[in-house]
């Protein structure tokens, strides 16, 4: 399924959000009209698509790596809580 305009806007925002002044959550609301929670839901699904990978492979790879590292840290932290 081809990327929608919203998908493209999310990828573009994620690639350049550091250029925005202020907090990322504020920029998400102002630029995309989405709540941060909804934005991250959409982004998480989007980076798992082949179309997003084809559109911006370096960005998608970086975002997947960050997501995987956070998930691993959560699992490691939770495992530490069991001891």
PyMOL Python script that loads the backbone (N, CA, C, O; Angstrom):
from pymol import cmd

cmd.read_pdbstr("""\
ATOM      1  N   UNK A   1       0.849  -1.179   0.000  1.00  0.00           N
ATOM      2  CA  UNK A   1       0.000   0.000   0.000  1.00  0.00           C
ATOM      3  C   UNK A   1       0.892   1.238   0.000  1.00  0.00           C
ATOM      4  O   UNK A   1       1.764   1.370   0.858  1.00  0.00           O
ATOM      5  N   UNK A   2       0.684   2.142  -0.946  1.00  0.00           N
ATOM      6  CA  UNK A   2       1.543   3.329  -1.008  1.00  0.00           C
ATOM      7  C   UNK A   2       1.389   4.217   0.227  1.00  0.00           C
ATOM      8  O   UNK A   2       0.366   4.187   0.911  1.00  0.00           O
ATOM      9  N   UNK A   3       2.405   4.989   0.488  1.00  0.00           N
ATOM     10  CA  UNK A   3       2.380   5.891   1.636  1.00  0.00           C
ATOM     11  C   UNK A   3       1.373   7.013   1.396  1.00  0.00           C
ATOM     12  O   UNK A   3       1.297   7.574   0.303  1.00  0.00           O
ATOM     13  N   UNK A   4       0.615   7.324   2.420  1.00  0.00           N
ATOM     14  CA  UNK A   4      -0.351   8.430   2.339  1.00  0.00           C
ATOM     15  C   UNK A   4       0.380   9.744   2.577  1.00  0.00           C
ATOM     16  O   UNK A   4       1.547   9.769   2.965  1.00  0.00           O
ATOM     17  N   UNK A   5      -0.339  10.833   2.334  1.00  0.00           N
ATOM     18  CA  UNK A   5       0.239  12.147   2.627  1.00  0.00           C
ATOM     19  C   UNK A   5       0.597  12.257   4.110  1.00  0.00           C
ATOM     20  O   UNK A   5       1.629  12.829   4.461  1.00  0.00           O
ATOM     21  N   UNK A   6      -0.254  11.710   4.974  1.00  0.00           N
ATOM     22  CA  UNK A   6       0.024  11.751   6.414  1.00  0.00           C
ATOM     23  C   UNK A   6       1.275  10.938   6.735  1.00  0.00           C
ATOM     24  O   UNK A   6       2.107  11.369   7.533  1.00  0.00           O
ATOM     25  N   UNK A   7       1.413   9.762   6.116  1.00  0.00           N
ATOM     26  CA  UNK A   7       2.610   8.942   6.331  1.00  0.00           C
ATOM     27  C   UNK A   7       3.863   9.712   5.930  1.00  0.00           C
ATOM     28  O   UNK A   7       4.852   9.731   6.663  1.00  0.00           O
ATOM     29  N   UNK A   8       3.812  10.339   4.773  1.00  0.00           N
ATOM     30  CA  UNK A   8       4.959  11.112   4.297  1.00  0.00           C
ATOM     31  C   UNK A   8       5.266  12.285   5.228  1.00  0.00           C
ATOM     32  O   UNK A   8       6.429  12.598   5.482  1.00  0.00           O
ATOM     33  N   UNK A   9       4.211  12.929   5.733  1.00  0.00           N
ATOM     34  CA  UNK A   9       4.401  14.046   6.663  1.00  0.00           C
ATOM     35  C   UNK A   9       5.043  13.564   7.965  1.00  0.00           C
ATOM     36  O   UNK A   9       5.906  14.243   8.521  1.00  0.00           O
ATOM     37  N   UNK A  10       4.625  12.400   8.447  1.00  0.00           N
ATOM     38  CA  UNK A  10       5.193  11.845   9.681  1.00  0.00           C
ATOM     39  C   UNK A  10       6.671  11.524   9.480  1.00  0.00           C
ATOM     40  O   UNK A  10       7.498  11.857  10.328  1.00  0.00           O
ATOM     41  N   UNK A  11       7.003  10.884   8.370  1.00  0.00           N
ATOM     42  CA  UNK A  11       8.409  10.565   8.110  1.00  0.00           C
ATOM     43  C   UNK A  11       9.246  11.835   7.962  1.00  0.00           C
ATOM     44  O   UNK A  11      10.361  11.911   8.477  1.00  0.00           O
ATOM     45  N   UNK A  12       8.714  12.819   7.266  1.00  0.00           N
ATOM     46  CA  UNK A  12       9.450  14.078   7.092  1.00  0.00           C
ATOM     47  C   UNK A  12       9.645  14.766   8.437  1.00  0.00           C
ATOM     48  O   UNK A  12      10.729  15.268   8.733  1.00  0.00           O
ATOM     49  N   UNK A  13       8.595  14.786   9.246  1.00  0.00           N
ATOM     50  CA  UNK A  13       8.692  15.401  10.572  1.00  0.00           C
ATOM     51  C   UNK A  13       9.736  14.691  11.412  1.00  0.00           C
ATOM     52  O   UNK A  13      10.577  15.335  12.038  1.00  0.00           O
ATOM     53  N   UNK A  14       9.687  13.375  11.429  1.00  0.00           N
ATOM     54  CA  UNK A  14      10.617  12.611  12.266  1.00  0.00           C
ATOM     55  C   UNK A  14      12.056  12.820  11.811  1.00  0.00           C
ATOM     56  O   UNK A  14      12.977  12.828  12.628  1.00  0.00           O
ATOM     57  N   UNK A  15      12.242  12.986  10.527  1.00  0.00           N
ATOM     58  CA  UNK A  15      13.591  13.217  10.011  1.00  0.00           C
ATOM     59  C   UNK A  15      14.144  14.587  10.340  1.00  0.00           C
ATOM     60  O   UNK A  15      15.360  14.780  10.358  1.00  0.00           O
ATOM     61  N   UNK A  16      13.249  15.557  10.605  1.00  0.00           N
ATOM     62  CA  UNK A  16      13.710  16.939  10.775  1.00  0.00           C
ATOM     63  C   UNK A  16      13.219  17.610  12.048  1.00  0.00           C
ATOM     64  O   UNK A  16      13.422  18.815  12.198  1.00  0.00           O
ATOM     65  N   UNK A  17      12.595  16.909  12.958  1.00  0.00           N
ATOM     66  CA  UNK A  17      11.974  17.574  14.111  1.00  0.00           C
ATOM     67  C   UNK A  17      12.974  18.326  14.975  1.00  0.00           C
ATOM     68  O   UNK A  17      12.589  19.282  15.649  1.00  0.00           O
ATOM     69  N   UNK A  18      14.213  17.940  14.981  1.00  0.00           N
ATOM     70  CA  UNK A  18      15.201  18.622  15.828  1.00  0.00           C
ATOM     71  C   UNK A  18      15.420  20.063  15.402  1.00  0.00           C
ATOM     72  O   UNK A  18      15.937  20.873  16.170  1.00  0.00           O
ATOM     73  N   UNK A  19      15.027  20.375  14.188  1.00  0.00           N
ATOM     74  CA  UNK A  19      15.170  21.750  13.691  1.00  0.00           C
ATOM     75  C   UNK A  19      14.097  22.666  14.265  1.00  0.00           C
ATOM     76  O   UNK A  19      14.211  23.889  14.183  1.00  0.00           O
ATOM     77  N   UNK A  20      13.057  22.077  14.847  1.00  0.00           N
ATOM     78  CA  UNK A  20      11.964  22.862  15.426  1.00  0.00           C
ATOM     79  C   UNK A  20      12.390  23.382  16.794  1.00  0.00           C
ATOM     80  O   UNK A  20      13.096  22.705  17.541  1.00  0.00           O
ATOM     81  N   UNK A  21      11.958  24.567  17.096  1.00  0.00           N
ATOM     82  CA  UNK A  21      12.207  25.103  18.433  1.00  0.00           C
ATOM     83  C   UNK A  21      11.170  24.514  19.383  1.00  0.00           C
ATOM     84  O   UNK A  21      10.021  24.298  18.997  1.00  0.00           O
ATOM     85  N   UNK A  22      11.571  24.258  20.610  1.00  0.00           N
ATOM     86  CA  UNK A  22      10.625  23.769  21.609  1.00  0.00           C
ATOM     87  C   UNK A  22      10.568  22.261  21.691  1.00  0.00           C
ATOM     88  O   UNK A  22      11.365  21.544  21.086  1.00  0.00           O
ATOM     89  N   UNK A  23       9.605  21.809  22.456  1.00  0.00           N
ATOM     90  CA  UNK A  23       9.463  20.387  22.728  1.00  0.00           C
ATOM     91  C   UNK A  23       8.877  19.654  21.519  1.00  0.00           C
ATOM     92  O   UNK A  23       8.075  20.204  20.765  1.00  0.00           O
ATOM     93  N   UNK A  24       9.291  18.425  21.361  1.00  0.00           N
ATOM     94  CA  UNK A  24       8.808  17.622  20.245  1.00  0.00           C
ATOM     95  C   UNK A  24       7.298  17.443  20.306  1.00  0.00           C
ATOM     96  O   UNK A  24       6.627  17.512  19.276  1.00  0.00           O
ATOM     97  N   UNK A  25       6.756  17.215  21.496  1.00  0.00           N
ATOM     98  CA  UNK A  25       5.317  16.993  21.624  1.00  0.00           C
ATOM     99  C   UNK A  25       4.526  18.208  21.149  1.00  0.00           C
ATOM    100  O   UNK A  25       3.481  18.062  20.516  1.00  0.00           O
ATOM    101  N   UNK A  26       5.016  19.392  21.450  1.00  0.00           N
ATOM    102  CA  UNK A  26       4.354  20.616  20.988  1.00  0.00           C
ATOM    103  C   UNK A  26       4.417  20.724  19.468  1.00  0.00           C
ATOM    104  O   UNK A  26       3.447  21.126  18.826  1.00  0.00           O
ATOM    105  N   UNK A  27       5.564  20.362  18.898  1.00  0.00           N
ATOM    106  CA  UNK A  27       5.725  20.419  17.448  1.00  0.00           C
ATOM    107  C   UNK A  27       4.828  19.390  16.756  1.00  0.00           C
ATOM    108  O   UNK A  27       4.302  19.658  15.676  1.00  0.00           O
ATOM    109  N   UNK A  28       4.651  18.220  17.366  1.00  0.00           N
ATOM    110  CA  UNK A  28       3.761  17.201  16.800  1.00  0.00           C
ATOM    111  C   UNK A  28       2.345  17.768  16.699  1.00  0.00           C
ATOM    112  O   UNK A  28       1.692  17.654  15.662  1.00  0.00           O
ATOM    113  N   UNK A  29       1.889  18.368  17.772  1.00  0.00           N
ATOM    114  CA  UNK A  29       0.537  18.955  17.774  1.00  0.00           C
ATOM    115  C   UNK A  29       0.416  20.089  16.758  1.00  0.00           C
ATOM    116  O   UNK A  29      -0.551  20.150  15.999  1.00  0.00           O
ATOM    117  N   UNK A  30       1.398  20.981  16.750  1.00  0.00           N
ATOM    118  CA  UNK A  30       1.336  22.159  15.884  1.00  0.00           C
ATOM    119  C   UNK A  30       1.485  21.798  14.405  1.00  0.00           C
ATOM    120  O   UNK A  30       0.735  22.294  13.564  1.00  0.00           O
ATOM    121  N   UNK A  31       2.443  20.945  14.092  1.00  0.00           N
ATOM    122  CA  UNK A  31       2.750  20.652  12.689  1.00  0.00           C
ATOM    123  C   UNK A  31       1.834  19.594  12.079  1.00  0.00           C
ATOM    124  O   UNK A  31       1.467  19.684  10.908  1.00  0.00           O
ATOM    125  N   UNK A  32       1.468  18.595  12.877  1.00  0.00           N
ATOM    126  CA  UNK A  32       0.723  17.463  12.323  1.00  0.00           C
ATOM    127  C   UNK A  32      -0.721  17.385  12.806  1.00  0.00           C
ATOM    128  O   UNK A  32      -1.528  16.650  12.237  1.00  0.00           O
ATOM    129  N   UNK A  33      -1.049  18.137  13.849  1.00  0.00           N
ATOM    130  CA  UNK A  33      -2.409  18.100  14.365  1.00  0.00           C
ATOM    131  C   UNK A  33      -2.766  16.776  15.005  1.00  0.00           C
ATOM    132  O   UNK A  33      -3.929  16.372  15.008  1.00  0.00           O
ATOM    133  N   UNK A  34      -1.760  16.095  15.552  1.00  0.00           N
ATOM    134  CA  UNK A  34      -1.961  14.800  16.206  1.00  0.00           C
ATOM    135  C   UNK A  34      -1.540  14.896  17.666  1.00  0.00           C
ATOM    136  O   UNK A  34      -0.682  15.701  18.028  1.00  0.00           O
ATOM    137  N   UNK A  35      -2.156  14.066  18.496  1.00  0.00           N
ATOM    138  CA  UNK A  35      -1.651  13.947  19.856  1.00  0.00           C
ATOM    139  C   UNK A  35      -0.336  13.167  19.780  1.00  0.00           C
ATOM    140  O   UNK A  35      -0.154  12.352  18.876  1.00  0.00           O
ATOM    141  N   UNK A  36       0.566  13.405  20.705  1.00  0.00           N
ATOM    142  CA  UNK A  36       1.810  12.635  20.699  1.00  0.00           C
ATOM    143  C   UNK A  36       1.575  11.125  20.753  1.00  0.00           C
ATOM    144  O   UNK A  36       2.272  10.368  20.077  1.00  0.00           O
ATOM    145  N   UNK A  37       0.602  10.681  21.548  1.00  0.00           N
ATOM    146  CA  UNK A  37       0.334   9.236  21.644  1.00  0.00           C
ATOM    147  C   UNK A  37      -0.062   8.671  20.285  1.00  0.00           C
ATOM    148  O   UNK A  37       0.431   7.619  19.878  1.00  0.00           O
ATOM    149  N   UNK A  38      -0.950   9.369  19.585  1.00  0.00           N
ATOM    150  CA  UNK A  38      -1.394   8.904  18.259  1.00  0.00           C
ATOM    151  C   UNK A  38      -0.241   8.947  17.276  1.00  0.00           C
ATOM    152  O   UNK A  38      -0.093   8.036  16.462  1.00  0.00           O
ATOM    153  N   UNK A  39       0.569   9.975  17.333  1.00  0.00           N
ATOM    154  CA  UNK A  39       1.726  10.102  16.454  1.00  0.00           C
ATOM    155  C   UNK A  39       2.656   8.892  16.608  1.00  0.00           C
ATOM    156  O   UNK A  39       3.081   8.292  15.621  1.00  0.00           O
ATOM    157  N   UNK A  40       2.958   8.551  17.856  1.00  0.00           N
ATOM    158  CA  UNK A  40       3.879   7.435  18.076  1.00  0.00           C
ATOM    159  C   UNK A  40       3.263   6.094  17.675  1.00  0.00           C
ATOM    160  O   UNK A  40       3.982   5.198  17.235  1.00  0.00           O
ATOM    161  N   UNK A  41       1.948   5.942  17.819  1.00  0.00           N
ATOM    162  CA  UNK A  41       1.278   4.736  17.325  1.00  0.00           C
ATOM    163  C   UNK A  41       1.450   4.623  15.816  1.00  0.00           C
ATOM    164  O   UNK A  41       1.841   3.577  15.297  1.00  0.00           O
ATOM    165  N   UNK A  42       1.156   5.707  15.127  1.00  0.00           N
ATOM    166  CA  UNK A  42       1.261   5.708  13.667  1.00  0.00           C
ATOM    167  C   UNK A  42       2.701   5.500  13.217  1.00  0.00           C
ATOM    168  O   UNK A  42       2.958   4.735  12.287  1.00  0.00           O
ATOM    169  N   UNK A  43       3.628   6.169  13.863  1.00  0.00           N
ATOM    170  CA  UNK A  43       5.040   6.040  13.504  1.00  0.00           C
ATOM    171  C   UNK A  43       5.514   4.600  13.703  1.00  0.00           C
ATOM    172  O   UNK A  43       6.223   4.055  12.857  1.00  0.00           O
ATOM    173  N   UNK A  44       5.121   3.986  14.820  1.00  0.00           N
ATOM    174  CA  UNK A  44       5.530   2.612  15.092  1.00  0.00           C
ATOM    175  C   UNK A  44       5.061   1.643  14.018  1.00  0.00           C
ATOM    176  O   UNK A  44       5.801   0.745  13.618  1.00  0.00           O
ATOM    177  N   UNK A  45       3.843   1.824  13.556  1.00  0.00           N
ATOM    178  CA  UNK A  45       3.321   0.968  12.472  1.00  0.00           C
ATOM    179  C   UNK A  45       4.010   1.290  11.154  1.00  0.00           C
ATOM    180  O   UNK A  45       4.351   0.401  10.374  1.00  0.00           O
ATOM    181  N   UNK A  46       4.203   2.575  10.929  1.00  0.00           N
ATOM    182  CA  UNK A  46       4.756   3.032   9.665  1.00  0.00           C
ATOM    183  C   UNK A  46       6.164   2.498   9.423  1.00  0.00           C
ATOM    184  O   UNK A  46       6.480   2.083   8.308  1.00  0.00           O
ATOM    185  N   UNK A  47       7.006   2.502  10.440  1.00  0.00           N
ATOM    186  CA  UNK A  47       8.400   2.076  10.224  1.00  0.00           C
ATOM    187  C   UNK A  47       8.530   0.577  10.003  1.00  0.00           C
ATOM    188  O   UNK A  47       9.609   0.090   9.665  1.00  0.00           O
ATOM    189  N   UNK A  48       7.442  -0.154  10.189  1.00  0.00           N
ATOM    190  CA  UNK A  48       7.462  -1.584   9.888  1.00  0.00           C
ATOM    191  C   UNK A  48       7.006  -1.894   8.463  1.00  0.00           C
ATOM    192  O   UNK A  48       6.930  -3.062   8.083  1.00  0.00           O
ATOM    193  N   UNK A  49       6.702  -0.870   7.677  1.00  0.00           N
ATOM    194  CA  UNK A  49       6.224  -1.107   6.319  1.00  0.00           C
ATOM    195  C   UNK A  49       7.373  -1.057   5.313  1.00  0.00           C
ATOM    196  O   UNK A  49       8.351  -0.329   5.485  1.00  0.00           O
ATOM    197  N   UNK A  50       7.223  -1.845   4.274  1.00  0.00           N
ATOM    198  CA  UNK A  50       8.210  -1.857   3.194  1.00  0.00           C
ATOM    199  C   UNK A  50       8.222  -0.517   2.457  1.00  0.00           C
ATOM    200  O   UNK A  50       9.269  -0.068   1.991  1.00  0.00           O
ATOM    201  N   UNK A  51       7.052   0.119   2.353  1.00  0.00           N
ATOM    202  CA  UNK A  51       6.986   1.406   1.657  1.00  0.00           C
ATOM    203  C   UNK A  51       7.786   2.480   2.384  1.00  0.00           C
ATOM    204  O   UNK A  51       8.478   3.276   1.749  1.00  0.00           O
ATOM    205  N   UNK A  52       7.696   2.508   3.701  1.00  0.00           N
ATOM    206  CA  UNK A  52       8.479   3.476   4.474  1.00  0.00           C
ATOM    207  C   UNK A  52       9.965   3.168   4.333  1.00  0.00           C
ATOM    208  O   UNK A  52      10.783   4.077   4.186  1.00  0.00           O
ATOM    209  N   UNK A  53      10.305   1.900   4.377  1.00  0.00           N
ATOM    210  CA  UNK A  53      11.702   1.479   4.212  1.00  0.00           C
ATOM    211  C   UNK A  53      12.232   1.929   2.854  1.00  0.00           C
ATOM    212  O   UNK A  53      13.359   2.414   2.757  1.00  0.00           O
ATOM    213  N   UNK A  54      11.431   1.771   1.812  1.00  0.00           N
ATOM    214  CA  UNK A  54      11.853   2.168   0.469  1.00  0.00           C
ATOM    215  C   UNK A  54      11.955   3.692   0.354  1.00  0.00           C
ATOM    216  O   UNK A  54      12.831   4.203  -0.343  1.00  0.00           O
ATOM    217  N   UNK A  55      11.075   4.407   1.024  1.00  0.00           N
ATOM    218  CA  UNK A  55      11.041   5.867   0.941  1.00  0.00           C
ATOM    219  C   UNK A  55      12.250   6.510   1.614  1.00  0.00           C
ATOM    220  O   UNK A  55      12.861   7.418   1.052  1.00  0.00           O
ATOM    221  N   UNK A  56      12.597   6.049   2.807  1.00  0.00           N
ATOM    222  CA  UNK A  56      13.728   6.646   3.550  1.00  0.00           C
ATOM    223  C   UNK A  56      14.407   5.559   4.372  1.00  0.00           C
ATOM    224  O   UNK A  56      14.205   5.470   5.583  1.00  0.00           O
ATOM    225  N   UNK A  57      15.210   4.737   3.712  1.00  0.00           N
ATOM    226  CA  UNK A  57      15.796   3.582   4.404  1.00  0.00           C
ATOM    227  C   UNK A  57      16.662   3.930   5.610  1.00  0.00           C
ATOM    228  O   UNK A  57      16.637   3.210   6.608  1.00  0.00           O
ATOM    229  N   UNK A  58      17.418   5.007   5.539  1.00  0.00           N
ATOM    230  CA  UNK A  58      18.298   5.331   6.666  1.00  0.00           C
ATOM    231  C   UNK A  58      17.491   5.777   7.880  1.00  0.00           C
ATOM    232  O   UNK A  58      17.799   5.378   9.003  1.00  0.00           O
ATOM    233  N   UNK A  59      16.466   6.598   7.672  1.00  0.00           N
ATOM    234  CA  UNK A  59      15.619   7.041   8.765  1.00  0.00           C
ATOM    235  C   UNK A  59      14.892   5.864   9.399  1.00  0.00           C
ATOM    236  O   UNK A  59      14.865   5.728  10.622  1.00  0.00           O
ATOM    237  N   UNK A  60      14.305   5.018   8.567  1.00  0.00           N
ATOM    238  CA  UNK A  60      13.547   3.875   9.081  1.00  0.00           C
ATOM    239  C   UNK A  60      14.465   2.928   9.849  1.00  0.00           C
ATOM    240  O   UNK A  60      14.087   2.419  10.904  1.00  0.00           O
ATOM    241  N   UNK A  61      15.647   2.693   9.336  1.00  0.00           N
ATOM    242  CA  UNK A  61      16.597   1.816  10.035  1.00  0.00           C
ATOM    243  C   UNK A  61      16.973   2.406  11.398  1.00  0.00           C
ATOM    244  O   UNK A  61      17.038   1.683  12.392  1.00  0.00           O
ATOM    245  N   UNK A  62      17.218   3.718  11.442  1.00  0.00           N
ATOM    246  CA  UNK A  62      17.568   4.379  12.708  1.00  0.00           C
ATOM    247  C   UNK A  62      16.412   4.286  13.700  1.00  0.00           C
ATOM    248  O   UNK A  62      16.623   3.994  14.877  1.00  0.00           O
ATOM    249  N   UNK A  63      15.200   4.533  13.229  1.00  0.00           N
ATOM    250  CA  UNK A  63      14.039   4.484  14.115  1.00  0.00           C
ATOM    251  C   UNK A  63      13.779   3.070  14.625  1.00  0.00           C
ATOM    252  O   UNK A  63      13.419   2.887  15.788  1.00  0.00           O
ATOM    253  N   UNK A  64      13.958   2.076  13.768  1.00  0.00           N
ATOM    254  CA  UNK A  64      13.791   0.679  14.213  1.00  0.00           C
ATOM    255  C   UNK A  64      14.839   0.331  15.260  1.00  0.00           C
ATOM    256  O   UNK A  64      14.536  -0.330  16.253  1.00  0.00           O
ATOM    257  N   UNK A  65      16.074   0.777  15.035  1.00  0.00           N
ATOM    258  CA  UNK A  65      17.159   0.484  15.978  1.00  0.00           C
ATOM    259  C   UNK A  65      16.870   1.132  17.333  1.00  0.00           C
ATOM    260  O   UNK A  65      17.071   0.505  18.373  1.00  0.00           O
ATOM    261  N   UNK A  66      16.401   2.380  17.327  1.00  0.00           N
ATOM    262  CA  UNK A  66      16.052   3.058  18.581  1.00  0.00           C
ATOM    263  C   UNK A  66      14.901   2.340  19.288  1.00  0.00           C
ATOM    264  O   UNK A  66      14.943   2.136  20.501  1.00  0.00           O
ATOM    265  N   UNK A  67      13.886   1.964  18.534  1.00  0.00           N
ATOM    266  CA  UNK A  67      12.744   1.263  19.121  1.00  0.00           C
ATOM    267  C   UNK A  67      13.187  -0.060  19.745  1.00  0.00           C
ATOM    268  O   UNK A  67      12.783  -0.398  20.857  1.00  0.00           O
ATOM    269  N   UNK A  68      14.019  -0.800  19.020  1.00  0.00           N
ATOM    270  CA  UNK A  68      14.480  -2.086  19.526  1.00  0.00           C
ATOM    271  C   UNK A  68      15.341  -1.926  20.779  1.00  0.00           C
ATOM    272  O   UNK A  68      15.250  -2.731  21.706  1.00  0.00           O
ATOM    273  N   UNK A  69      16.170  -0.894  20.802  1.00  0.00           N
ATOM    274  CA  UNK A  69      17.010  -0.643  21.977  1.00  0.00           C
ATOM    275  C   UNK A  69      16.158  -0.288  23.189  1.00  0.00           C
ATOM    276  O   UNK A  69      16.437  -0.742  24.299  1.00  0.00           O
ATOM    277  N   UNK A  70      15.114   0.525  22.982  1.00  0.00           N
ATOM    278  CA  UNK A  70      14.217   0.868  24.097  1.00  0.00           C
ATOM    279  C   UNK A  70      13.481  -0.364  24.601  1.00  0.00           C
ATOM    280  O   UNK A  70      13.319  -0.544  25.808  1.00  0.00           O
ATOM    281  N   UNK A  71      13.037  -1.205  23.686  1.00  0.00           N
ATOM    282  CA  UNK A  71      12.323  -2.431  24.085  1.00  0.00           C
ATOM    283  C   UNK A  71      13.259  -3.346  24.875  1.00  0.00           C
ATOM    284  O   UNK A  71      12.855  -3.937  25.876  1.00  0.00           O
ATOM    285  N   UNK A  72      14.496  -3.461  24.428  1.00  0.00           N
ATOM    286  CA  UNK A  72      15.475  -4.296  25.127  1.00  0.00           C
ATOM    287  C   UNK A  72      15.766  -3.746  26.516  1.00  0.00           C
ATOM    288  O   UNK A  72      15.902  -4.504  27.476  1.00  0.00           O
ATOM    289  N   UNK A  73      15.859  -2.429  26.617  1.00  0.00           N
ATOM    290  CA  UNK A  73      16.103  -1.805  27.916  1.00  0.00           C
ATOM    291  C   UNK A  73      14.927  -2.055  28.865  1.00  0.00           C
ATOM    292  O   UNK A  73      15.128  -2.298  30.055  1.00  0.00           O
ATOM    293  N   UNK A  74      13.716  -1.995  28.343  1.00  0.00           N
ATOM    294  CA  UNK A  74      12.543  -2.261  29.184  1.00  0.00           C
ATOM    295  C   UNK A  74      12.540  -3.705  29.677  1.00  0.00           C
ATOM    296  O   UNK A  74      12.243  -3.968  30.842  1.00  0.00           O
ATOM    297  N   UNK A  75      12.866  -4.629  28.794  1.00  0.00           N
ATOM    298  CA  UNK A  75      12.914  -6.034  29.179  1.00  0.00           C
ATOM    299  C   UNK A  75      14.015  -6.262  30.208  1.00  0.00           C
ATOM    300  O   UNK A  75      13.806  -6.966  31.197  1.00  0.00           O
ATOM    301  N   UNK A  76      15.176  -5.674  29.983  1.00  0.00           N
ATOM    302  CA  UNK A  76      16.276  -5.805  30.937  1.00  0.00           C
ATOM    303  C   UNK A  76      15.943  -5.207  32.280  1.00  0.00           C
ATOM    304  O   UNK A  76      16.280  -5.765  33.324  1.00  0.00           O
ATOM    305  N   UNK A  77      15.283  -4.075  32.248  1.00  0.00           N
ATOM    306  CA  UNK A  77      14.879  -3.413  33.506  1.00  0.00           C
ATOM    307  C   UNK A  77      13.850  -4.262  34.233  1.00  0.00           C
ATOM    308  O   UNK A  77      13.925  -4.432  35.450  1.00  0.00           O
ATOM    309  N   UNK A  78      12.896  -4.790  33.492  1.00  0.00           N
ATOM    310  CA  UNK A  78      11.856  -5.632  34.115  1.00  0.00           C
ATOM    311  C   UNK A  78      12.476  -6.911  34.684  1.00  0.00           C
ATOM    312  O   UNK A  78      12.073  -7.369  35.752  1.00  0.00           O
ATOM    313  N   UNK A  79      13.439  -7.480  33.989  1.00  0.00           N
ATOM    314  CA  UNK A  79      14.094  -8.691  34.482  1.00  0.00           C
ATOM    315  C   UNK A  79      14.876  -8.392  35.765  1.00  0.00           C
ATOM    316  O   UNK A  79      14.946  -9.225  36.669  1.00  0.00           O
ATOM    317  N   UNK A  80      15.462  -7.193  35.830  1.00  0.00           N
ATOM    318  CA  UNK A  80      16.182  -6.788  37.024  1.00  0.00           C
ATOM    319  C   UNK A  80      15.274  -6.624  38.225  1.00  0.00           C
ATOM    320  O   UNK A  80      15.703  -6.806  39.364  1.00  0.00           O
ATOM    321  N   UNK A  81      14.016  -6.278  37.972  1.00  0.00           N
ATOM    322  CA  UNK A  81      13.050  -6.104  39.041  1.00  0.00           C
ATOM    323  C   UNK A  81      12.652  -7.431  39.663  1.00  0.00           C
ATOM    324  O   UNK A  81      12.150  -7.461  40.787  1.00  0.00           O
ATOM    325  N   UNK A  82      12.868  -8.531  38.948  1.00  0.00           N
ATOM    326  CA  UNK A  82      12.469  -9.847  39.448  1.00  0.00           C
ATOM    327  C   UNK A  82      13.469 -10.409  40.455  1.00  0.00           C
ATOM    328  O   UNK A  82      13.140 -11.325  41.209  1.00  0.00           O
ATOM    329  N   UNK A  83      14.666  -9.879  40.473  1.00  0.00           N
ATOM    330  CA  UNK A  83      15.703 -10.422  41.366  1.00  0.00           C
ATOM    331  C   UNK A  83      15.687  -9.769  42.706  1.00  0.00           C
ATOM    332  O   UNK A  83      16.495 -10.112  43.569  1.00  0.00           O
TER     333      UNK A  83
END
""", "prot")
cmd.dss("prot")
cmd.show_as("cartoon", "prot")
cmd.util.cbc("prot")
cmd.orient("prot")
